[in-house]
Amino acid sequence: GDEIWVASGVYKPTDSNDRTISFELRNNVSLYGGFAGTETERGQRNWSRNQTILSGDIGDPGVATDNSYHVLTAIGLIQDMISTETVFDGFIVEGGYATSFTNNDYMGGGISLSHASPLIRNVWFRDNYAIGNGGAVSFLNSSSSVFANVIFTNNRSEDDGGAVSVHSGVSFINCLWYANYSGSWGGAIRGHNSGSTIVNSILWGNQAAISSNNISNVSTTYSLVEESYSGTGNKFDSPLLLDPDNGDFRLRKSSPALNSGNVNALPDWLLTDFAGSVRVDENNVNMGPWQGFVVAPVIVAPRDKHFFNSDISEVELTWGWEDEEAEGHQYFYVEYMINDDPVELTSPLVEASFELSSLNPTDGIRWRVASVDAEGVLTWTAWSGFRIKRETPIYVTVDGTGDGFSWATATNLQSALANAIDGDEIWVA
């Protein structure tokens, strides 16, 4: 009956190098992440802002091969299963690396479940790996787990189920799979028996080496699937995620996933979305973990991949809104990077413009804009880029050995091609 409240931070199963040690879920004990550390009520937490990370990176930092086999385990018995009264809610699970063929430590890098049916809600499984089935999640025996508002990204298995390998009886409600990979079947999820279900979910950008880039053998309805998959209410158009490559999976205003879910499929306890907002809006529910949509700024100039002449040293960055200003917008930030320099963040900006100065020939600039609302939530545009051209072409002669800045110091063609950048001209004698 206990609850464990976990404040934001990074937690690891052990401070040793023992890869067999995991966080172990216990029957009827519930874990809640997303606390700042001052709350007196569970409803005061914010798991999106107060990221609570359970990490398997116990060895050399950033080296995956010495990570925990499983970040979490939920191991019950036939006569004493872990029940749905066990809740795991508000965490990021990352860095599991299941590579041992002893004791089933070759599957389920994020969590390995056996005779276990915990409720898993508001959780992000990312960057987990298994040499066997289920890069992030694997089920070894009977289970009736429910996953709700759960995200799976960049998980990988060398066998079935890039993110999830599942047997019968598991339900996935308002979940999202993106950029997972399977070396066999089911880039997102592989079902090994009938009876598991997916509803109100999004599966996009997943891959499988043999078959079924997204789903293999799991009943799916009212979901958006990149490749055609039969089921009532399914759609196959792009979900128009805001910035998925940078971890923002919220929906744009014109997304076909808006209000396209089945509200009758929601359990009565699923009252909020992944951001903690109300799950049902006027009897409508989205596909995916987030309700509603996001209005993001739109970059106006310079356009992406534009080239400026070499005499340009100042460039004004401008942006605006596609239709209307985002509700609750307070100010903007600009983030930019010149060549390989560290990313710079501006102070808060009221106007929709910012001037970059002291630019030099051959400089390459990448930038993006964020709208900031009253709660401090940042909504970014995608990255855009432009470049300042060289002052001269690259000069080439047959026997050139110079730097290519003039005919007198011409270089050879192989070197010119290797060192040219976007917008360059090569003059060949």
C-alpha positions as CSV (number, residue, x, y, z in Angstrom):
1,G,0.0,0.0,0.0
2,D,3.0,2.4,0.2
3,E,3.6,5.2,-2.3
4,I,7.2,6.4,-3.1
5,W,7.5,10.0,-4.3
6,V,10.6,10.6,-6.3
7,A,12.1,14.1,-6.9
8,S,13.6,15.1,-10.2
9,G,17.2,13.9,-10.9
10,V,19.0,10.9,-12.3
11,Y,18.8,7.6,-10.4
12,K,20.8,4.5,-11.1
13,P,20.1,0.9,-9.7
14,T,23.6,0.6,-8.2
15,D,26.8,2.5,-7.6
16,S,28.8,-0.7,-8.5
17,N,29.5,-2.2,-11.9
18,D,27.1,-5.1,-11.3
19,R,25.0,-5.2,-14.4
20,T,22.5,-7.6,-13.0
21,I,21.1,-5.1,-10.4
22,S,17.9,-3.4,-11.3
23,F,15.2,-1.3,-9.6
24,E,12.7,-3.9,-8.6
25,L,9.0,-3.1,-8.6
26,R,7.2,-4.7,-5.7
27,N,3.6,-5.8,-5.6
28,N,1.1,-3.1,-4.5
29,V,3.9,-0.5,-4.0
30,S,3.5,2.5,-6.3
31,L,6.2,4.8,-7.6
32,Y,5.5,8.4,-8.7
33,G,8.1,10.6,-10.3
34,G,8.1,14.3,-11.2
35,F,8.3,16.0,-7.9
36,A,10.3,19.2,-7.2
37,G,10.8,18.1,-3.6
38,T,8.5,20.5,-1.9
39,E,5.0,19.0,-2.6
40,T,2.6,17.9,0.0
41,E,0.0,16.4,-2.4
42,R,0.6,14.1,-5.3
43,G,-1.4,16.3,-7.6
44,Q,1.1,19.1,-7.2
45,R,3.9,17.3,-9.1
46,N,4.8,18.1,-12.7
47,W,6.5,15.1,-14.4
48,S,7.1,17.0,-17.7
49,R,9.1,19.8,-16.0
50,N,10.7,17.9,-13.1
51,Q,12.2,15.1,-15.1
52,T,12.9,12.0,-13.0
53,I,15.3,9.7,-14.8
54,L,16.0,6.1,-14.0
55,S,19.2,5.3,-15.9
56,G,21.1,2.1,-16.6
57,D,24.3,4.0,-17.3
58,I,26.2,2.5,-14.3
59,G,29.6,2.0,-15.8
60,D,31.7,4.5,-17.8
61,P,29.4,7.5,-18.5
62,G,28.1,7.4,-22.1
63,V,29.4,3.9,-22.8
64,A,26.4,1.6,-23.3
65,T,28.0,-1.8,-23.3
66,D,28.6,-1.8,-19.5
67,N,25.1,-0.6,-18.6
68,S,22.6,-2.5,-16.5
69,Y,20.9,-5.4,-18.3
70,H,17.5,-4.0,-17.2
71,V,16.8,-0.6,-15.6
72,L,13.7,-2.1,-14.0
73,T,12.3,-5.5,-13.3
74,A,8.9,-6.6,-12.3
75,I,9.1,-10.3,-11.4
76,G,6.1,-12.0,-9.8
77,L,5.1,-15.6,-9.3
78,I,2.3,-17.7,-10.7
79,Q,0.7,-17.9,-7.3
80,D,1.7,-14.3,-6.4
81,M,1.6,-12.0,-9.4
82,I,2.4,-8.3,-9.3
83,S,-1.1,-6.8,-9.7
84,T,-2.5,-3.7,-11.4
85,E,-2.5,-2.0,-8.0
86,T,1.2,-1.5,-8.6
87,V,1.7,1.9,-10.3
88,F,4.7,3.2,-12.1
89,D,4.0,6.8,-13.1
90,G,6.0,9.9,-14.1
91,F,9.5,8.7,-15.1
92,I,12.0,8.5,-17.9
93,V,13.6,5.1,-18.3
94,E,16.8,5.0,-20.3
95,G,20.1,3.3,-20.9
96,G,19.2,-0.4,-20.3
97,Y,21.4,-2.7,-22.2
98,A,20.3,-6.3,-22.2
99,T,23.0,-8.5,-23.7
100,S,23.5,-11.6,-21.5
101,F,21.9,-14.9,-22.3
102,T,21.8,-15.8,-18.6
103,N,18.6,-15.4,-16.6
104,N,16.7,-13.8,-19.5
105,D,19.0,-10.8,-19.4
106,Y,18.9,-10.5,-23.2
107,M,15.6,-8.8,-23.5
108,G,13.7,-5.8,-22.0
109,G,16.5,-3.3,-21.5
110,G,14.1,-0.8,-20.0
111,I,11.9,-3.1,-18.0
112,S,11.6,-6.9,-17.9
113,L,8.3,-8.3,-16.7
114,S,7.2,-11.8,-15.7
115,H,3.9,-12.7,-14.0
116,A,3.5,-8.9,-13.6
117,S,0.7,-6.5,-14.5
118,P,1.7,-3.1,-13.2
119,L,-0.1,0.1,-14.4
120,I,2.5,2.1,-16.3
121,R,1.5,5.7,-17.0
122,N,3.2,9.0,-18.0
123,V,6.5,7.2,-18.7
124,W,9.1,7.8,-21.5
125,F,11.2,4.8,-22.5
126,R,14.2,6.0,-24.6
127,D,17.6,4.7,-25.7
128,N,17.3,1.2,-24.4
129,Y,18.7,-1.9,-26.1
130,A,18.3,-5.7,-26.2
131,I,20.2,-8.3,-28.1
132,G,17.0,-10.4,-27.9
133,N,13.3,-9.3,-27.9
134,G,12.0,-5.9,-26.8
135,G,14.5,-3.2,-26.7
136,A,12.6,-1.3,-24.0
137,V,10.0,-3.7,-22.7
138,S,9.6,-7.5,-22.7
139,F,7.1,-9.8,-21.1
140,L,8.2,-13.3,-20.3
141,N,4.9,-14.8,-18.9
142,S,1.2,-14.0,-18.6
143,S,0.4,-10.4,-17.8
144,S,-2.4,-7.9,-18.2
145,S,-0.5,-4.7,-17.8
146,V,-1.8,-1.3,-19.0
147,F,0.4,1.3,-20.6
148,A,-1.2,4.8,-20.8
149,N,0.4,8.1,-22.0
150,V,3.6,6.2,-22.6
151,I,6.3,7.2,-25.1
152,F,8.9,4.9,-26.7
153,T,11.8,6.4,-28.7
154,N,15.1,5.3,-30.0
155,N,14.9,1.8,-28.5
156,R,16.5,-1.1,-30.4
157,S,16.3,-4.9,-30.4
158,E,18.3,-7.3,-32.5
159,D,15.3,-9.7,-32.5
160,D,11.5,-9.0,-32.4
161,G,10.0,-5.8,-31.1
162,G,12.3,-2.8,-31.4
163,A,10.6,-1.1,-28.4
164,V,8.2,-3.7,-27.1
165,S,7.9,-7.5,-27.2
166,V,4.5,-8.6,-25.7
167,H,2.4,-11.7,-25.1
168,S,-1.3,-11.7,-24.6
169,G,-3.4,-9.4,-22.5
170,V,-1.4,-6.1,-22.5
171,S,-3.2,-2.8,-23.4
172,F,-1.6,0.4,-24.8
173,I,-3.8,3.5,-24.5
174,N,-2.7,6.9,-26.0
175,C,0.9,5.9,-26.5
176,L,3.5,6.9,-29.0
177,W,6.3,5.0,-30.7
178,Y,8.9,6.9,-32.7
179,A,12.3,6.0,-34.2
180,N,12.5,2.5,-32.7
181,Y,14.3,-0.3,-34.6
182,S,14.0,-4.1,-34.7
183,G,16.5,-6.5,-36.3
184,S,13.6,-8.8,-37.1
185,W,9.8,-8.2,-36.9
186,G,7.9,-5.2,-35.4
187,G,10.0,-2.0,-35.4
188,A,7.7,-0.6,-32.7
189,I,6.0,-3.6,-31.2
190,R,5.8,-7.3,-31.8
191,G,3.0,-9.5,-30.4
192,H,3.7,-13.1,-29.9
193,N,0.1,-14.2,-29.1
194,S,-3.2,-12.6,-29.7
195,G,-5.0,-10.6,-27.1
196,S,-2.9,-7.4,-26.7
197,T,-4.4,-4.2,-28.0
198,I,-3.4,-0.7,-29.0
199,V,-5.9,2.2,-29.1
200,N,-5.6,6.0,-29.6
201,S,-1.9,5.8,-30.3
202,I,0.7,7.0,-32.8
203,L,3.3,4.8,-34.5
204,W,5.7,6.7,-36.8
205,G,9.2,6.5,-38.1
206,N,10.0,3.0,-36.8
207,Q,11.9,0.4,-38.7
208,A,12.2,-3.4,-38.9
209,A,14.9,-5.3,-40.8
210,I,12.6,-8.1,-41.9
211,S,8.9,-7.1,-41.7
212,S,6.4,-4.8,-40.0
213,N,8.1,-1.5,-39.5
214,N,5.6,-0.5,-36.8
215,I,3.2,-3.2,-35.6
216,S,3.3,-7.0,-35.8
217,N,0.4,-9.1,-34.6
218,V,-1.2,-6.6,-32.1
219,S,-4.9,-5.5,-32.5
220,T,-4.9,-1.8,-33.2
221,T,-7.8,0.7,-33.5
222,Y,-8.2,4.4,-33.6
223,S,-4.5,4.9,-34.1
224,L,-2.2,6.6,-36.6
225,V,0.2,4.2,-38.2
226,E,2.8,5.1,-40.8
227,E,2.2,2.0,-42.8
228,S,-1.3,0.6,-43.5
229,Y,-2.6,-1.5,-40.7
230,S,-6.1,-2.8,-40.5
231,G,-8.4,-1.8,-37.6
232,T,-11.4,0.4,-36.9
233,G,-10.6,4.1,-37.0
234,N,-7.0,3.8,-38.0
235,K,-5.3,6.6,-40.0
236,F,-2.1,6.6,-42.1
237,D,-1.3,10.3,-42.7
238,S,1.6,12.1,-41.1
239,P,0.8,13.0,-37.5
240,L,2.5,16.4,-37.9
241,L,4.5,16.1,-34.7
242,L,6.0,19.4,-33.6
243,D,9.7,18.6,-33.5
244,P,10.2,14.8,-33.0
245,D,13.9,14.7,-33.8
246,N,14.5,17.0,-30.8
247,G,12.0,15.2,-28.5
248,D,8.9,17.4,-28.9
249,F,6.1,15.0,-29.9
250,R,3.2,17.4,-29.4
251,L,0.7,17.8,-32.3
252,R,0.5,20.7,-34.7
253,K,-2.8,22.5,-35.3
254,S,-3.5,20.6,-38.6
255,S,-2.6,17.1,-37.3
256,P,-5.0,14.4,-38.4
257,A,-4.5,12.9,-34.9
258,L,-6.5,15.7,-33.3
259,N,-9.9,14.6,-31.8
260,S,-9.5,11.3,-33.7
261,G,-9.3,8.9,-30.8
262,N,-12.0,6.8,-29.3
263,V,-13.2,8.5,-26.1
264,N,-15.1,5.3,-25.1
265,A,-11.8,3.4,-24.9
266,L,-10.4,5.5,-22.1
267,P,-10.4,4.0,-18.6
268,D,-12.0,6.1,-15.9
269,W,-8.7,6.7,-14.2
270,L,-7.0,8.3,-17.3
271,L,-8.0,11.9,-16.5
272,T,-4.9,13.7,-17.8
273,D,-2.5,13.6,-20.7
274,F,1.3,13.4,-20.7
275,A,1.5,17.1,-19.8
276,G,-0.9,16.8,-16.9
277,S,-3.7,18.6,-18.9
278,V,-7.3,17.4,-19.0
279,R,-7.4,14.2,-21.2
280,V,-10.9,14.7,-22.7
281,D,-11.9,18.0,-24.4
282,E,-15.6,18.4,-25.1
283,N,-16.0,14.6,-25.4
284,N,-13.0,14.4,-27.8
285,V,-9.7,12.7,-27.4
286,N,-6.5,12.9,-29.5
287,M,-4.4,10.0,-30.7
288,G,-1.1,10.0,-28.8
289,P,0.0,11.1,-25.3
290,W,-1.0,14.8,-25.6
291,Q,-4.4,16.4,-25.8
292,G,-4.9,19.6,-27.8
293,F,-2.4,21.1,-30.2
294,V,0.6,23.5,-30.2
295,V,0.9,26.8,-32.0
296,A,4.6,27.3,-32.7
297,P,6.4,30.3,-34.2
298,V,7.2,30.2,-37.9
299,I,10.6,31.2,-39.3
300,V,10.3,34.0,-41.9
301,A,13.9,34.9,-42.8
302,P,16.5,34.0,-43.7
303,R,15.0,30.9,-45.3
304,D,16.6,27.5,-44.6
305,K,19.8,26.8,-46.6
306,H,20.1,30.4,-47.8
307,F,23.5,31.8,-48.9
308,F,24.6,35.4,-48.3
309,N,27.5,37.0,-50.2
310,S,30.8,37.3,-48.4
311,D,30.4,41.0,-47.7
312,I,27.5,40.4,-45.4
313,S,28.5,40.6,-41.7
314,E,25.0,41.2,-40.1
315,V,21.9,39.2,-40.6
316,E,18.4,39.9,-39.1
317,L,16.6,36.8,-38.0
318,T,12.8,37.2,-38.2
319,W,9.8,35.0,-37.4
320,G,6.1,35.2,-36.8
321,W,2.9,33.2,-36.4
322,E,1.2,31.0,-39.0
323,D,-2.3,32.0,-38.1
324,E,-2.6,33.5,-34.6
325,E,-0.4,34.0,-31.6
326,A,-0.1,31.1,-29.2
327,E,-2.4,31.3,-26.2
328,G,-0.5,32.4,-23.1
329,H,2.6,33.6,-25.1
330,Q,4.9,35.8,-23.1
331,Y,8.2,36.2,-25.0
332,F,10.7,34.5,-27.3
333,Y,14.1,33.0,-27.1
334,V,16.5,32.5,-30.0
335,E,19.1,29.7,-29.8
336,Y,21.9,29.8,-32.4
337,M,25.2,28.2,-33.2
338,I,28.0,29.6,-35.4
339,N,30.1,26.8,-37.0
340,D,31.1,24.4,-34.3
341,D,30.9,27.0,-31.4
342,P,28.7,26.2,-28.4
343,V,25.0,27.0,-28.7
344,E,24.1,30.5,-27.6
345,L,20.8,31.5,-26.0
346,T,19.5,35.0,-26.2
347,S,17.9,36.9,-23.3
348,P,14.0,37.1,-23.5
349,L,12.8,38.9,-26.7
350,V,9.6,40.8,-27.0
351,E,9.9,41.6,-30.8
352,A,9.9,38.9,-33.4
353,S,13.4,39.6,-34.6
354,F,17.0,39.4,-33.6
355,E,20.2,40.6,-35.3
356,L,23.3,38.5,-35.6
357,S,26.5,40.5,-36.1
358,S,30.2,40.1,-36.6
359,L,29.7,37.3,-39.1
360,N,32.6,36.2,-41.4
361,P,33.0,34.6,-44.8
362,T,32.4,30.8,-44.6
363,D,30.5,31.0,-41.4
364,G,27.6,28.5,-41.1
365,I,24.8,29.4,-38.7
366,R,22.0,27.2,-37.3
367,W,19.2,28.8,-35.3
368,R,15.7,28.2,-34.0
369,V,13.0,30.2,-32.0
370,A,11.0,29.3,-28.9
371,S,7.7,30.8,-27.7
372,V,7.6,30.9,-23.9
373,D,4.2,30.7,-22.1
374,A,3.2,31.9,-18.6
375,E,4.3,28.6,-17.1
376,G,7.8,28.8,-18.7
377,V,7.0,26.0,-21.3
378,L,9.1,26.5,-24.4
379,T,7.7,25.6,-27.8
380,W,10.5,25.6,-30.4
381,T,10.5,25.8,-34.2
382,A,12.6,23.3,-36.1
383,W,16.3,24.2,-36.7
384,S,17.0,26.4,-39.7
385,G,20.4,27.3,-41.3
386,F,22.2,29.7,-43.6
387,R,25.8,30.4,-44.6
388,I,28.1,33.2,-45.6
389,K,29.9,32.5,-48.8
390,R,33.7,32.6,-49.3
391,E,35.2,35.9,-50.5
392,T,36.6,34.0,-53.6
393,P,36.0,30.8,-55.5
394,I,38.4,27.9,-54.9
395,Y,41.0,27.9,-57.7
396,V,42.2,24.6,-59.1
397,T,44.9,23.6,-61.5
398,V,46.2,20.2,-62.6
399,D,49.3,20.3,-60.4
400,G,47.9,22.6,-57.7
401,T,49.4,22.2,-54.2
402,G,48.3,25.5,-52.5
403,D,45.4,26.6,-50.5
404,G,43.2,27.5,-53.5
405,F,42.7,31.1,-52.5
406,S,44.1,32.4,-55.8
407,W,45.4,31.2,-59.2
408,A,48.9,31.6,-57.8
409,T,48.2,29.3,-54.9
410,A,45.8,27.0,-56.7
411,T,44.9,23.6,-55.2
412,N,44.1,20.3,-56.9
413,L,40.5,19.2,-57.7
414,Q,40.4,16.3,-55.2
415,S,41.3,18.7,-52.3
416,A,38.9,21.4,-53.6
417,L,36.0,19.0,-53.6
418,A,36.8,17.6,-50.2
419,N,37.0,21.1,-48.6
420,A,34.2,22.9,-50.4
421,I,31.2,24.0,-48.4
422,D,27.6,24.9,-49.4
423,G,27.5,27.8,-51.8
424,D,31.1,27.4,-53.0
425,E,32.3,27.8,-56.6
426,I,35.3,25.9,-57.8
427,W,37.2,27.4,-60.8
428,V,39.2,24.8,-62.7
429,A,41.9,25.8,-65.2
